[in-house]
Amino acid sequence: MSKNKLRPCPRCGYKGYYEVNGLDETRVACSHCNFATNPYIDRDDAAKEWNRRA
Ligand SMILES: [Zn+2]
């Protein structure tokens, strides 16, 4: 369970979600627009980038 709560999308205010790619890296993507963070091994790092932009 991540201690980083995801803020709303920095572009549209919609909800972000965790998306894992084939390399076991996680990024945070928006379910409404195409905004997404870079992929990270640690999902907390993706959450940090997301929240920094939000
Ligand atoms: Zn969005």
mmCIF file of the protein (N, C-alpha, C, O) and its ligand, coordinates in Angstrom:
data_MODEL
# 
_entry.id   MODEL 
# 
loop_
_entity.id 
_entity.type 
_entity.pdbx_number_of_molecules 
1 polymer     1 
2 non-polymer 1 
# 
_entity_poly.entity_id                      1 
_entity_poly.type                           'polypeptide(L)' 
_entity_poly.nstd_linkage                   no 
_entity_poly.nstd_monomer                   no 
_entity_poly.pdbx_seq_one_letter_code       MSKNKLRPCPRCGYKGYYEVNGLDETRVACSHCNFATNPYIDRDDAAKEWNRRA 
_entity_poly.pdbx_seq_one_letter_code_can   MSKNKLRPCPRCGYKGYYEVNGLDETRVACSHCNFATNPYIDRDDAAKEWNRRA 
_entity_poly.pdbx_strand_id                 A 
# 
loop_
_entity_poly_seq.entity_id 
_entity_poly_seq.num 
_entity_poly_seq.mon_id 
_entity_poly_seq.hetero 
1 1  MET n 
1 2  SER n 
1 3  LYS n 
1 4  ASN n 
1 5  LYS n 
1 6  LEU n 
1 7  ARG n 
1 8  PRO n 
1 9  CYS n 
1 10 PRO n 
1 11 ARG n 
1 12 CYS n 
1 13 GLY n 
1 14 TYR n 
1 15 LYS n 
1 16 GLY n 
1 17 TYR n 
1 18 TYR n 
1 19 GLU n 
1 20 VAL n 
1 21 ASN n 
1 22 GLY n 
1 23 LEU n 
1 24 ASP n 
1 25 GLU n 
1 26 THR n 
1 27 ARG n 
1 28 VAL n 
1 29 ALA n 
1 30 CYS n 
1 31 SER n 
1 32 HIS n 
1 33 CYS n 
1 34 ASN n 
1 35 PHE n 
1 36 ALA n 
1 37 THR n 
1 38 ASN n 
1 39 PRO n 
1 40 TYR n 
1 41 ILE n 
1 42 ASP n 
1 43 ARG n 
1 44 ASP n 
1 45 ASP n 
1 46 ALA n 
1 47 ALA n 
1 48 LYS n 
1 49 GLU n 
1 50 TRP n 
1 51 ASN n 
1 52 ARG n 
1 53 ARG n 
1 54 ALA n 
# 
loop_
_struct_asym.id 
_struct_asym.entity_id 
A 1 
B 2 
# 
loop_
_chem_comp.id 
_chem_comp.type 
_chem_comp.mon_nstd_flag 
ALA 'L-peptide linking' y 
ARG 'L-peptide linking' y 
ASN 'L-peptide linking' y 
ASP 'L-peptide linking' y 
CYS 'L-peptide linking' y 
GLU 'L-peptide linking' y 
GLY 'peptide linking'   y 
HIS 'L-peptide linking' y 
ILE 'L-peptide linking' y 
LEU 'L-peptide linking' y 
LYS 'L-peptide linking' y 
MET 'L-peptide linking' y 
PHE 'L-peptide linking' y 
PRO 'L-peptide linking' y 
SER 'L-peptide linking' y 
THR 'L-peptide linking' y 
TRP 'L-peptide linking' y 
TYR 'L-peptide linking' y 
VAL 'L-peptide linking' y 
ZN  non-polymer         . 
# 
_pdbx_entity_nonpoly.entity_id   2 
_pdbx_entity_nonpoly.name        ? 
_pdbx_entity_nonpoly.comp_id     ZN 
# 
_pdbx_nonpoly_scheme.asym_id         B 
_pdbx_nonpoly_scheme.entity_id       2 
_pdbx_nonpoly_scheme.mon_id          ZN 
_pdbx_nonpoly_scheme.ndb_seq_num     1 
_pdbx_nonpoly_scheme.pdb_seq_num     101 
_pdbx_nonpoly_scheme.auth_seq_num    101 
_pdbx_nonpoly_scheme.pdb_mon_id      ZN 
_pdbx_nonpoly_scheme.auth_mon_id     ZN 
_pdbx_nonpoly_scheme.pdb_strand_id   A 
_pdbx_nonpoly_scheme.pdb_ins_code    . 
# 
loop_
_atom_site.group_PDB 
_atom_site.id 
_atom_site.type_symbol 
_atom_site.label_atom_id 
_atom_site.label_alt_id 
_atom_site.label_comp_id 
_atom_site.label_asym_id 
_atom_site.label_entity_id 
_atom_site.label_seq_id 
_atom_site.pdbx_PDB_ins_code 
_atom_site.Cartn_x 
_atom_site.Cartn_y 
_atom_site.Cartn_z 
_atom_site.occupancy 
_atom_site.B_iso_or_equiv 
_atom_site.pdbx_formal_charge 
_atom_site.auth_seq_id 
_atom_site.auth_comp_id 
_atom_site.auth_asym_id 
_atom_site.auth_atom_id 
_atom_site.pdbx_PDB_model_num 
ATOM   1   N  N  . MET A 1 1  ? 0.851  -1.200 0.000   1.00 0.00 ? 1   MET A N  1 
ATOM   2   C  CA . MET A 1 1  ? 0.000  0.000  0.000   1.00 0.00 ? 1   MET A CA 1 
ATOM   3   C  C  . MET A 1 1  ? 0.883  1.244  0.000   1.00 0.00 ? 1   MET A C  1 
ATOM   4   O  O  . MET A 1 1  ? 1.730  1.417  0.876   1.00 0.00 ? 1   MET A O  1 
ATOM   5   N  N  . SER A 1 2  ? 0.682  2.073  -0.951  1.00 0.00 ? 2   SER A N  1 
ATOM   6   C  CA . SER A 1 2  ? 1.482  3.281  -1.061  1.00 0.00 ? 2   SER A CA 1 
ATOM   7   C  C  . SER A 1 2  ? 1.037  4.321  -0.052  1.00 0.00 ? 2   SER A C  1 
ATOM   8   O  O  . SER A 1 2  ? -0.151 4.480  0.226   1.00 0.00 ? 2   SER A O  1 
ATOM   9   N  N  . LYS A 1 3  ? 2.031  5.033  0.496   1.00 0.00 ? 3   LYS A N  1 
ATOM   10  C  CA . LYS A 1 3  ? 1.683  6.119  1.407   1.00 0.00 ? 3   LYS A CA 1 
ATOM   11  C  C  . LYS A 1 3  ? 1.432  7.406  0.640   1.00 0.00 ? 3   LYS A C  1 
ATOM   12  O  O  . LYS A 1 3  ? 0.966  8.396  1.205   1.00 0.00 ? 3   LYS A O  1 
ATOM   13  N  N  . ASN A 1 4  ? 1.742  7.386  -0.642  1.00 0.00 ? 4   ASN A N  1 
ATOM   14  C  CA . ASN A 1 4  ? 1.520  8.567  -1.456  1.00 0.00 ? 4   ASN A CA 1 
ATOM   15  C  C  . ASN A 1 4  ? 0.138  8.513  -2.100  1.00 0.00 ? 4   ASN A C  1 
ATOM   16  O  O  . ASN A 1 4  ? -0.127 7.685  -2.971  1.00 0.00 ? 4   ASN A O  1 
ATOM   17  N  N  . LYS A 1 5  ? -0.716 9.392  -1.662  1.00 0.00 ? 5   LYS A N  1 
ATOM   18  C  CA . LYS A 1 5  ? -2.046 9.459  -2.252  1.00 0.00 ? 5   LYS A CA 1 
ATOM   19  C  C  . LYS A 1 5  ? -1.974 10.286 -3.527  1.00 0.00 ? 5   LYS A C  1 
ATOM   20  O  O  . LYS A 1 5  ? -1.373 11.360 -3.546  1.00 0.00 ? 5   LYS A O  1 
ATOM   21  N  N  . LEU A 1 6  ? -2.577 9.794  -4.568  1.00 0.00 ? 6   LEU A N  1 
ATOM   22  C  CA . LEU A 1 6  ? -2.502 10.482 -5.855  1.00 0.00 ? 6   LEU A CA 1 
ATOM   23  C  C  . LEU A 1 6  ? -3.439 11.678 -5.900  1.00 0.00 ? 6   LEU A C  1 
ATOM   24  O  O  . LEU A 1 6  ? -4.616 11.592 -5.550  1.00 0.00 ? 6   LEU A O  1 
ATOM   25  N  N  . ARG A 1 7  ? -2.888 12.774 -6.333  1.00 0.00 ? 7   ARG A N  1 
ATOM   26  C  CA . ARG A 1 7  ? -3.706 13.976 -6.529  1.00 0.00 ? 7   ARG A CA 1 
ATOM   27  C  C  . ARG A 1 7  ? -4.426 13.883 -7.871  1.00 0.00 ? 7   ARG A C  1 
ATOM   28  O  O  . ARG A 1 7  ? -4.121 13.013 -8.687  1.00 0.00 ? 7   ARG A O  1 
ATOM   29  N  N  . PRO A 1 8  ? -5.369 14.772 -8.092  1.00 0.00 ? 8   PRO A N  1 
ATOM   30  C  CA . PRO A 1 8  ? -6.052 14.791 -9.402  1.00 0.00 ? 8   PRO A CA 1 
ATOM   31  C  C  . PRO A 1 8  ? -5.066 15.135 -10.517 1.00 0.00 ? 8   PRO A C  1 
ATOM   32  O  O  . PRO A 1 8  ? -4.014 15.725 -10.270 1.00 0.00 ? 8   PRO A O  1 
ATOM   33  N  N  . CYS A 1 9  ? -5.413 14.765 -11.720 1.00 0.00 ? 9   CYS A N  1 
ATOM   34  C  CA . CYS A 1 9  ? -4.576 15.022 -12.887 1.00 0.00 ? 9   CYS A CA 1 
ATOM   35  C  C  . CYS A 1 9  ? -4.227 16.505 -12.991 1.00 0.00 ? 9   CYS A C  1 
ATOM   36  O  O  . CYS A 1 9  ? -5.105 17.359 -12.865 1.00 0.00 ? 9   CYS A O  1 
ATOM   37  N  N  . PRO A 1 10 ? -2.936 16.819 -13.223 1.00 0.00 ? 10  PRO A N  1 
ATOM   38  C  CA . PRO A 1 10 ? -2.525 18.219 -13.343 1.00 0.00 ? 10  PRO A CA 1 
ATOM   39  C  C  . PRO A 1 10 ? -3.104 18.921 -14.564 1.00 0.00 ? 10  PRO A C  1 
ATOM   40  O  O  . PRO A 1 10 ? -3.160 20.150 -14.605 1.00 0.00 ? 10  PRO A O  1 
ATOM   41  N  N  . ARG A 1 11 ? -3.526 18.163 -15.541 1.00 0.00 ? 11  ARG A N  1 
ATOM   42  C  CA . ARG A 1 11 ? -4.067 18.779 -16.764 1.00 0.00 ? 11  ARG A CA 1 
ATOM   43  C  C  . ARG A 1 11 ? -5.577 18.945 -16.710 1.00 0.00 ? 11  ARG A C  1 
ATOM   44  O  O  . ARG A 1 11 ? -6.104 20.012 -17.025 1.00 0.00 ? 11  ARG A O  1 
ATOM   45  N  N  . CYS A 1 12 ? -6.270 17.888 -16.310 1.00 0.00 ? 12  CYS A N  1 
ATOM   46  C  CA . CYS A 1 12 ? -7.725 17.936 -16.421 1.00 0.00 ? 12  CYS A CA 1 
ATOM   47  C  C  . CYS A 1 12 ? -8.454 17.721 -15.099 1.00 0.00 ? 12  CYS A C  1 
ATOM   48  O  O  . CYS A 1 12 ? -9.675 17.868 -15.040 1.00 0.00 ? 12  CYS A O  1 
ATOM   49  N  N  . GLY A 1 13 ? -7.721 17.373 -14.029 1.00 0.00 ? 13  GLY A N  1 
ATOM   50  C  CA . GLY A 1 13 ? -8.375 17.194 -12.746 1.00 0.00 ? 13  GLY A CA 1 
ATOM   51  C  C  . GLY A 1 13 ? -9.037 15.844 -12.561 1.00 0.00 ? 13  GLY A C  1 
ATOM   52  O  O  . GLY A 1 13 ? -9.709 15.605 -11.558 1.00 0.00 ? 13  GLY A O  1 
ATOM   53  N  N  . TYR A 1 14 ? -8.847 14.965 -13.527 1.00 0.00 ? 14  TYR A N  1 
ATOM   54  C  CA . TYR A 1 14 ? -9.437 13.646 -13.438 1.00 0.00 ? 14  TYR A CA 1 
ATOM   55  C  C  . TYR A 1 14 ? -8.577 12.752 -12.545 1.00 0.00 ? 14  TYR A C  1 
ATOM   56  O  O  . TYR A 1 14 ? -7.504 13.154 -12.094 1.00 0.00 ? 14  TYR A O  1 
ATOM   57  N  N  . LYS A 1 15 ? -9.058 11.547 -12.300 1.00 0.00 ? 15  LYS A N  1 
ATOM   58  C  CA . LYS A 1 15 ? -8.372 10.635 -11.402 1.00 0.00 ? 15  LYS A CA 1 
ATOM   59  C  C  . LYS A 1 15 ? -7.201 9.938  -12.088 1.00 0.00 ? 15  LYS A C  1 
ATOM   60  O  O  . LYS A 1 15 ? -7.322 9.479  -13.224 1.00 0.00 ? 15  LYS A O  1 
ATOM   61  N  N  . GLY A 1 16 ? -6.056 9.860  -11.384 1.00 0.00 ? 16  GLY A N  1 
ATOM   62  C  CA . GLY A 1 16 ? -4.912 9.116  -11.899 1.00 0.00 ? 16  GLY A CA 1 
ATOM   63  C  C  . GLY A 1 16 ? -4.917 7.691  -11.403 1.00 0.00 ? 16  GLY A C  1 
ATOM   64  O  O  . GLY A 1 16 ? -5.520 7.386  -10.374 1.00 0.00 ? 16  GLY A O  1 
ATOM   65  N  N  . TYR A 1 17 ? -4.249 6.820  -12.130 1.00 0.00 ? 17  TYR A N  1 
ATOM   66  C  CA . TYR A 1 17 ? -4.170 5.418  -11.709 1.00 0.00 ? 17  TYR A CA 1 
ATOM   67  C  C  . TYR A 1 17 ? -2.794 4.852  -12.034 1.00 0.00 ? 17  TYR A C  1 
ATOM   68  O  O  . TYR A 1 17 ? -2.073 5.377  -12.882 1.00 0.00 ? 17  TYR A O  1 
ATOM   69  N  N  . TYR A 1 18 ? -2.444 3.773  -11.343 1.00 0.00 ? 18  TYR A N  1 
ATOM   70  C  CA . TYR A 1 18 ? -1.160 3.115  -11.560 1.00 0.00 ? 18  TYR A CA 1 
ATOM   71  C  C  . TYR A 1 18 ? -1.259 2.158  -12.743 1.00 0.00 ? 18  TYR A C  1 
ATOM   72  O  O  . TYR A 1 18 ? -2.202 1.376  -12.864 1.00 0.00 ? 18  TYR A O  1 
ATOM   73  N  N  . GLU A 1 19 ? -0.260 2.248  -13.604 1.00 0.00 ? 19  GLU A N  1 
ATOM   74  C  CA . GLU A 1 19 ? -0.224 1.398  -14.784 1.00 0.00 ? 19  GLU A CA 1 
ATOM   75  C  C  . GLU A 1 19 ? 1.150  0.731  -14.832 1.00 0.00 ? 19  GLU A C  1 
ATOM   76  O  O  . GLU A 1 19 ? 2.174  1.415  -14.856 1.00 0.00 ? 19  GLU A O  1 
ATOM   77  N  N  . VAL A 1 20 ? 1.173  -0.593 -14.845 1.00 0.00 ? 20  VAL A N  1 
ATOM   78  C  CA . VAL A 1 20 ? 2.431  -1.340 -14.858 1.00 0.00 ? 20  VAL A CA 1 
ATOM   79  C  C  . VAL A 1 20 ? 2.723  -1.810 -16.278 1.00 0.00 ? 20  VAL A C  1 
ATOM   80  O  O  . VAL A 1 20 ? 1.851  -2.364 -16.948 1.00 0.00 ? 20  VAL A O  1 
ATOM   81  N  N  . ASN A 1 21 ? 3.957  -1.585 -16.735 1.00 0.00 ? 21  ASN A N  1 
ATOM   82  C  CA . ASN A 1 21 ? 4.303  -2.016 -18.089 1.00 0.00 ? 21  ASN A CA 1 
ATOM   83  C  C  . ASN A 1 21 ? 4.955  -3.397 -18.070 1.00 0.00 ? 21  ASN A C  1 
ATOM   84  O  O  . ASN A 1 21 ? 5.070  -4.011 -17.009 1.00 0.00 ? 21  ASN A O  1 
ATOM   85  N  N  . GLY A 1 22 ? 5.375  -3.882 -19.211 1.00 0.00 ? 22  GLY A N  1 
ATOM   86  C  CA . GLY A 1 22 ? 5.938  -5.210 -19.348 1.00 0.00 ? 22  GLY A CA 1 
ATOM   87  C  C  . GLY A 1 22 ? 7.284  -5.392 -18.671 1.00 0.00 ? 22  GLY A C  1 
ATOM   88  O  O  . GLY A 1 22 ? 7.761  -6.518 -18.524 1.00 0.00 ? 22  GLY A O  1 
ATOM   89  N  N  . LEU A 1 23 ? 7.905  -4.281 -18.253 1.00 0.00 ? 23  LEU A N  1 
ATOM   90  C  CA . LEU A 1 23 ? 9.193  -4.349 -17.574 1.00 0.00 ? 23  LEU A CA 1 
ATOM   91  C  C  . LEU A 1 23 ? 9.035  -4.237 -16.060 1.00 0.00 ? 23  LEU A C  1 
ATOM   92  O  O  . LEU A 1 23 ? 10.013 -4.036 -15.340 1.00 0.00 ? 23  LEU A O  1 
ATOM   93  N  N  . ASP A 1 24 ? 7.796  -4.369 -15.583 1.00 0.00 ? 24  ASP A N  1 
ATOM   94  C  CA . ASP A 1 24 ? 7.509  -4.246 -14.155 1.00 0.00 ? 24  ASP A CA 1 
ATOM   95  C  C  . ASP A 1 24 ? 7.767  -2.846 -13.626 1.00 0.00 ? 24  ASP A C  1 
ATOM   96  O  O  . ASP A 1 24 ? 8.040  -2.654 -12.441 1.00 0.00 ? 24  ASP A O  1 
ATOM   97  N  N  . GLU A 1 25 ? 7.677  -1.885 -14.512 1.00 0.00 ? 25  GLU A N  1 
ATOM   98  C  CA . GLU A 1 25 ? 7.795  -0.502 -14.092 1.00 0.00 ? 25  GLU A CA 1 
ATOM   99  C  C  . GLU A 1 25 ? 6.392  0.080  -13.999 1.00 0.00 ? 25  GLU A C  1 
ATOM   100 O  O  . GLU A 1 25 ? 5.483  -0.316 -14.729 1.00 0.00 ? 25  GLU A O  1 
ATOM   101 N  N  . THR A 1 26 ? 6.241  1.028  -13.083 1.00 0.00 ? 26  THR A N  1 
ATOM   102 C  CA . THR A 1 26 ? 4.925  1.628  -12.867 1.00 0.00 ? 26  THR A CA 1 
ATOM   103 C  C  . THR A 1 26 ? 4.950  3.107  -13.203 1.00 0.00 ? 26  THR A C  1 
ATOM   104 O  O  . THR A 1 26 ? 5.902  3.816  -12.876 1.00 0.00 ? 26  THR A O  1 
ATOM   105 N  N  . ARG A 1 27 ? 3.916  3.555  -13.845 1.00 0.00 ? 27  ARG A N  1 
ATOM   106 C  CA . ARG A 1 27 ? 3.756  4.982  -14.050 1.00 0.00 ? 27  ARG A CA 1 
ATOM   107 C  C  . ARG A 1 27 ? 2.350  5.355  -13.613 1.00 0.00 ? 27  ARG A C  1 
ATOM   108 O  O  . ARG A 1 27 ? 1.485  4.492  -13.464 1.00 0.00 ? 27  ARG A O  1 
ATOM   109 N  N  . VAL A 1 28 ? 2.129  6.646  -13.409 1.00 0.00 ? 28  VAL A N  1 
ATOM   110 C  CA . VAL A 1 28 ? 0.789  7.113  -13.107 1.00 0.00 ? 28  VAL A CA 1 
ATOM   111 C  C  . VAL A 1 28 ? 0.233  7.748  -14.361 1.00 0.00 ? 28  VAL A C  1 
ATOM   112 O  O  . VAL A 1 28 ? 0.856  8.633  -14.946 1.00 0.00 ? 28  VAL A O  1 
ATOM   113 N  N  . ALA A 1 29 ? -0.922 7.306  -14.768 1.00 0.00 ? 29  ALA A N  1 
ATOM   114 C  CA . ALA A 1 29 ? -1.559 7.830  -15.967 1.00 0.00 ? 29  ALA A CA 1 
ATOM   115 C  C  . ALA A 1 29 ? -2.941 8.352  -15.623 1.00 0.00 ? 29  ALA A C  1 
ATOM   116 O  O  . ALA A 1 29 ? -3.560 7.947  -14.640 1.00 0.00 ? 29  ALA A O  1 
ATOM   117 N  N  . CYS A 1 30 ? -3.408 9.275  -16.475 1.00 0.00 ? 30  CYS A N  1 
ATOM   118 C  CA . CYS A 1 30 ? -4.739 9.838  -16.289 1.00 0.00 ? 30  CYS A CA 1 
ATOM   119 C  C  . CYS A 1 30 ? -5.758 8.982  -17.041 1.00 0.00 ? 30  CYS A C  1 
ATOM   120 O  O  . CYS A 1 30 ? -5.501 8.521  -18.153 1.00 0.00 ? 30  CYS A O  1 
ATOM   121 N  N  . SER A 1 31 ? -6.906 8.780  -16.421 1.00 0.00 ? 31  SER A N  1 
ATOM   122 C  CA . SER A 1 31 ? -7.944 7.966  -17.059 1.00 0.00 ? 31  SER A CA 1 
ATOM   123 C  C  . SER A 1 31 ? -8.787 8.779  -18.037 1.00 0.00 ? 31  SER A C  1 
ATOM   124 O  O  . SER A 1 31 ? -9.706 8.247  -18.660 1.00 0.00 ? 31  SER A O  1 
ATOM   125 N  N  . HIS A 1 32 ? -8.472 10.069 -18.171 1.00 0.00 ? 32  HIS A N  1 
ATOM   126 C  CA . HIS A 1 32 ? -9.295 10.926 -19.026 1.00 0.00 ? 32  HIS A CA 1 
ATOM   127 C  C  . HIS A 1 32 ? -8.505 11.530 -20.190 1.00 0.00 ? 32  HIS A C  1 
ATOM   128 O  O  . HIS A 1 32 ? -8.908 11.407 -21.347 1.00 0.00 ? 32  HIS A O  1 
ATOM   129 N  N  . CYS A 1 33 ? -7.380 12.183 -19.881 1.00 0.00 ? 33  CYS A N  1 
ATOM   130 C  CA . CYS A 1 33 ? -6.532 12.714 -20.955 1.00 0.00 ? 33  CYS A CA 1 
ATOM   131 C  C  . CYS A 1 33 ? -5.319 11.799 -21.105 1.00 0.00 ? 33  CYS A C  1 
ATOM   132 O  O  . CYS A 1 33 ? -5.281 10.736 -20.485 1.00 0.00 ? 33  CYS A O  1 
ATOM   133 N  N  . ASN A 1 34 ? -4.355 12.171 -21.887 1.00 0.00 ? 34  ASN A N  1 
ATOM   134 C  CA . ASN A 1 34 ? -3.213 11.291 -22.149 1.00 0.00 ? 34  ASN A CA 1 
ATOM   135 C  C  . ASN A 1 34 ? -2.018 11.564 -21.256 1.00 0.00 ? 34  ASN A C  1 
ATOM   136 O  O  . ASN A 1 34 ? -0.928 11.046 -21.500 1.00 0.00 ? 34  ASN A O  1 
ATOM   137 N  N  . PHE A 1 35 ? -2.210 12.363 -20.237 1.00 0.00 ? 35  PHE A N  1 
ATOM   138 C  CA . PHE A 1 35 ? -1.090 12.713 -19.375 1.00 0.00 ? 35  PHE A CA 1 
ATOM   139 C  C  . PHE A 1 35 ? -0.602 11.503 -18.589 1.00 0.00 ? 35  PHE A C  1 
ATOM   140 O  O  . PHE A 1 35 ? -1.407 10.714 -18.094 1.00 0.00 ? 35  PHE A O  1 
ATOM   141 N  N  . ALA A 1 36 ? 0.717  11.355 -18.472 1.00 0.00 ? 36  ALA A N  1 
ATOM   142 C  CA . ALA A 1 36 ? 1.287  10.261 -17.683 1.00 0.00 ? 36  ALA A CA 1 
ATOM   143 C  C  . ALA A 1 36 ? 2.691  10.633 -17.244 1.00 0.00 ? 36  ALA A C  1 
ATOM   144 O  O  . ALA A 1 36 ? 3.342  11.467 -17.873 1.00 0.00 ? 36  ALA A O  1 
ATOM   145 N  N  . THR A 1 37 ? 3.158  10.023 -16.173 1.00 0.00 ? 37  THR A N  1 
ATOM   146 C  CA . THR A 1 37 ? 4.522  10.246 -15.708 1.00 0.00 ? 37  THR A CA 1 
ATOM   147 C  C  . THR A 1 37 ? 5.465  9.301  -16.446 1.00 0.00 ? 37  THR A C  1 
ATOM   148 O  O  . THR A 1 37 ? 5.036  8.469  -17.246 1.00 0.00 ? 37  THR A O  1 
ATOM   149 N  N  . ASN A 1 38 ? 6.751  9.446  -16.162 1.00 0.00 ? 38  ASN A N  1 
ATOM   150 C  CA . ASN A 1 38 ? 7.718  8.467  -16.625 1.00 0.00 ? 38  ASN A CA 1 
ATOM   151 C  C  . ASN A 1 38 ? 7.519  7.178  -15.835 1.00 0.00 ? 38  ASN A C  1 
ATOM   152 O  O  . ASN A 1 38 ? 6.966  7.212  -14.736 1.00 0.00 ? 38  ASN A O  1 
ATOM   153 N  N  . PRO A 1 39 ? 7.958  6.045  -16.374 1.00 0.00 ? 39  PRO A N  1 
ATOM   154 C  CA . PRO A 1 39 ? 7.855  4.783  -15.634 1.00 0.00 ? 39  PRO A CA 1 
ATOM   155 C  C  . PRO A 1 39 ? 8.985  4.638  -14.617 1.00 0.00 ? 39  PRO A C  1 
ATOM   156 O  O  . PRO A 1 39 ? 10.122 5.032  -14.879 1.00 0.00 ? 39  PRO A O  1 
ATOM   157 N  N  . TYR A 1 40 ? 8.665  4.074  -13.468 1.00 0.00 ? 40  TYR A N  1 
ATOM   158 C  CA . TYR A 1 40 ? 9.638  3.857  -12.396 1.00 0.00 ? 40  TYR A CA 1 
ATOM   159 C  C  . TYR A 1 40 ? 9.518  2.440  -11.856 1.00 0.00 ? 40  TYR A C  1 
ATOM   160 O  O  . TYR A 1 40 ? 8.450  1.829  -11.900 1.00 0.00 ? 40  TYR A O  1 
ATOM   161 N  N  . ILE A 1 41 ? 10.640 1.929  -11.344 1.00 0.00 ? 41  ILE A N  1 
ATOM   162 C  CA . ILE A 1 41 ? 10.619 0.625  -10.671 1.00 0.00 ? 41  ILE A CA 1 
ATOM   163 C  C  . ILE A 1 41 ? 9.761  0.713  -9.410  1.00 0.00 ? 41  ILE A C  1 
ATOM   164 O  O  . ILE A 1 41 ? 8.966  -0.181 -9.121  1.00 0.00 ? 41  ILE A O  1 
ATOM   165 N  N  . ASP A 1 42 ? 9.934  1.802  -8.670  1.00 0.00 ? 42  ASP A N  1 
ATOM   166 C  CA . ASP A 1 42 ? 9.183  2.009  -7.434  1.00 0.00 ? 42  ASP A CA 1 
ATOM   167 C  C  . ASP A 1 42 ? 7.971  2.891  -7.742  1.00 0.00 ? 42  ASP A C  1 
ATOM   168 O  O  . ASP A 1 42 ? 8.115  4.024  -8.202  1.00 0.00 ? 42  ASP A O  1 
ATOM   169 N  N  . ARG A 1 43 ? 6.800  2.366  -7.487  1.00 0.00 ? 43  ARG A N  1 
ATOM   170 C  CA . ARG A 1 43 ? 5.592  3.137  -7.815  1.00 0.00 ? 43  ARG A CA 1 
ATOM   171 C  C  . ARG A 1 43 ? 5.495  4.428  -6.995  1.00 0.00 ? 43  ARG A C  1 
ATOM   172 O  O  . ARG A 1 43 ? 4.847  5.385  -7.419  1.00 0.00 ? 43  ARG A O  1 
ATOM   173 N  N  . ASP A 1 44 ? 6.135  4.454  -5.832  1.00 0.00 ? 44  ASP A N  1 
ATOM   174 C  CA . ASP A 1 44 ? 6.127  5.682  -5.045  1.00 0.00 ? 44  ASP A CA 1 
ATOM   175 C  C  . ASP A 1 44 ? 6.826  6.815  -5.782  1.00 0.00 ? 44  ASP A C  1 
ATOM   176 O  O  . ASP A 1 44 ? 6.443  7.977  -5.646  1.00 0.00 ? 44  ASP A O  1 
ATOM   177 N  N  . ASP A 1 45 ? 7.859  6.479  -6.568  1.00 0.00 ? 45  ASP A N  1 
ATOM   178 C  CA . ASP A 1 45 ? 8.546  7.499  -7.351  1.00 0.00 ? 45  ASP A CA 1 
ATOM   179 C  C  . ASP A 1 45 ? 7.621  8.064  -8.429  1.00 0.00 ? 45  ASP A C  1 
ATOM   180 O  O  . ASP A 1 45 ? 7.650  9.260  -8.721  1.00 0.00 ? 45  ASP A O  1 
ATOM   181 N  N  . ALA A 1 46 ? 6.807  7.196  -9.011  1.00 0.00 ? 46  ALA A N  1 
ATOM   182 C  CA . ALA A 1 46 ? 5.835  7.664  -10.000 1.00 0.00 ? 46  ALA A CA 1 
ATOM   183 C  C  . ALA A 1 46 ? 4.800  8.570  -9.336  1.00 0.00 ? 46  ALA A C  1 
ATOM   184 O  O  . ALA A 1 46 ? 4.390  9.586  -9.897  1.00 0.00 ? 46  ALA A O  1 
ATOM   185 N  N  . ALA A 1 47 ? 4.391  8.183  -8.141  1.00 0.00 ? 47  ALA A N  1 
ATOM   186 C  CA . ALA A 1 47 ? 3.413  8.998  -7.405  1.00 0.00 ? 47  ALA A CA 1 
ATOM   187 C  C  . ALA A 1 47 ? 3.992  10.366 -7.065  1.00 0.00 ? 47  ALA A C  1 
ATOM   188 O  O  . ALA A 1 47 ? 3.299  11.383 -7.123  1.00 0.00 ? 47  ALA A O  1 
ATOM   189 N  N  . LYS A 1 48 ? 5.285  10.372 -6.706  1.00 0.00 ? 48  LYS A N  1 
ATOM   190 C  CA . LYS A 1 48 ? 5.930  11.645 -6.369  1.00 0.00 ? 48  LYS A CA 1 
ATOM   191 C  C  . LYS A 1 48 ? 5.963  12.560 -7.584  1.00 0.00 ? 48  LYS A C  1 
ATOM   192 O  O  . LYS A 1 48 ? 5.656  13.748 -7.483  1.00 0.00 ? 48  LYS A O  1 
ATOM   193 N  N  . GLU A 1 49 ? 6.341  11.997 -8.746  1.00 0.00 ? 49  GLU A N  1 
ATOM   194 C  CA . GLU A 1 49 ? 6.380  12.829 -9.946  1.00 0.00 ? 49  GLU A CA 1 
ATOM   195 C  C  . GLU A 1 49 ? 4.984  13.360 -10.271 1.00 0.00 ? 49  GLU A C  1 
ATOM   196 O  O  . GLU A 1 49 ? 4.818  14.537 -10.593 1.00 0.00 ? 49  GLU A O  1 
ATOM   197 N  N  . TRP A 1 50 ? 4.015  12.510 -10.187 1.00 0.00 ? 50  TRP A N  1 
ATOM   198 C  CA . TRP A 1 50 ? 2.634  12.900 -10.465 1.00 0.00 ? 50  TRP A CA 1 
ATOM   199 C  C  . TRP A 1 50 ? 2.204  14.051 -9.546  1.00 0.00 ? 50  TRP A C  1 
ATOM   200 O  O  . TRP A 1 50 ? 1.673  15.063 -10.005 1.00 0.00 ? 50  TRP A O  1 
ATOM   201 N  N  . ASN A 1 51 ? 2.440  13.879 -8.263  1.00 0.00 ? 51  ASN A N  1 
ATOM   202 C  CA . ASN A 1 51 ? 1.989  14.879 -7.291  1.00 0.00 ? 51  ASN A CA 1 
ATOM   203 C  C  . ASN A 1 51 ? 2.792  16.171 -7.387  1.00 0.00 ? 51  ASN A C  1 
ATOM   204 O  O  . ASN A 1 51 ? 2.300  17.245 -7.043  1.00 0.00 ? 51  ASN A O  1 
ATOM   205 N  N  . ARG A 1 52 ? 4.023  16.059 -7.855  1.00 0.00 ? 52  ARG A N  1 
ATOM   206 C  CA . ARG A 1 52 ? 4.837  17.268 -8.030  1.00 0.00 ? 52  ARG A CA 1 
ATOM   207 C  C  . ARG A 1 52 ? 4.264  18.117 -9.175  1.00 0.00 ? 52  ARG A C  1 
ATOM   208 O  O  . ARG A 1 52 ? 4.324  19.346 -9.141  1.00 0.00 ? 52  ARG A O  1 
ATOM   209 N  N  . ARG A 1 53 ? 3.716  17.447 -10.174 1.00 0.00 ? 53  ARG A N  1 
ATOM   210 C  CA . ARG A 1 53 ? 3.142  18.182 -11.308 1.00 0.00 ? 53  ARG A CA 1 
ATOM   211 C  C  . ARG A 1 53 ? 1.748  18.687 -11.017 1.00 0.00 ? 53  ARG A C  1 
ATOM   212 O  O  . ARG A 1 53 ? 1.282  19.655 -11.618 1.00 0.00 ? 53  ARG A O  1 
ATOM   213 N  N  . ALA A 1 54 ? 1.081  18.012 -10.077 1.00 0.00 ? 54  ALA A N  1 
ATOM   214 C  CA . ALA A 1 54 ? -0.316 18.358 -9.787  1.00 0.00 ? 54  ALA A CA 1 
ATOM   215 C  C  . ALA A 1 54 ? -0.414 19.689 -9.060  1.00 0.00 ? 54  ALA A C  1 
ATOM   216 O  O  . ALA A 1 54 ? -1.515 20.136 -8.738  1.00 0.00 ? 54  ALA A O  1 
HETATM 217 ZN ZN . ZN  B 2 .  ? -5.977 14.206 -17.212 1.00 0.00 2 101 ZN  A ZN 1 
# 
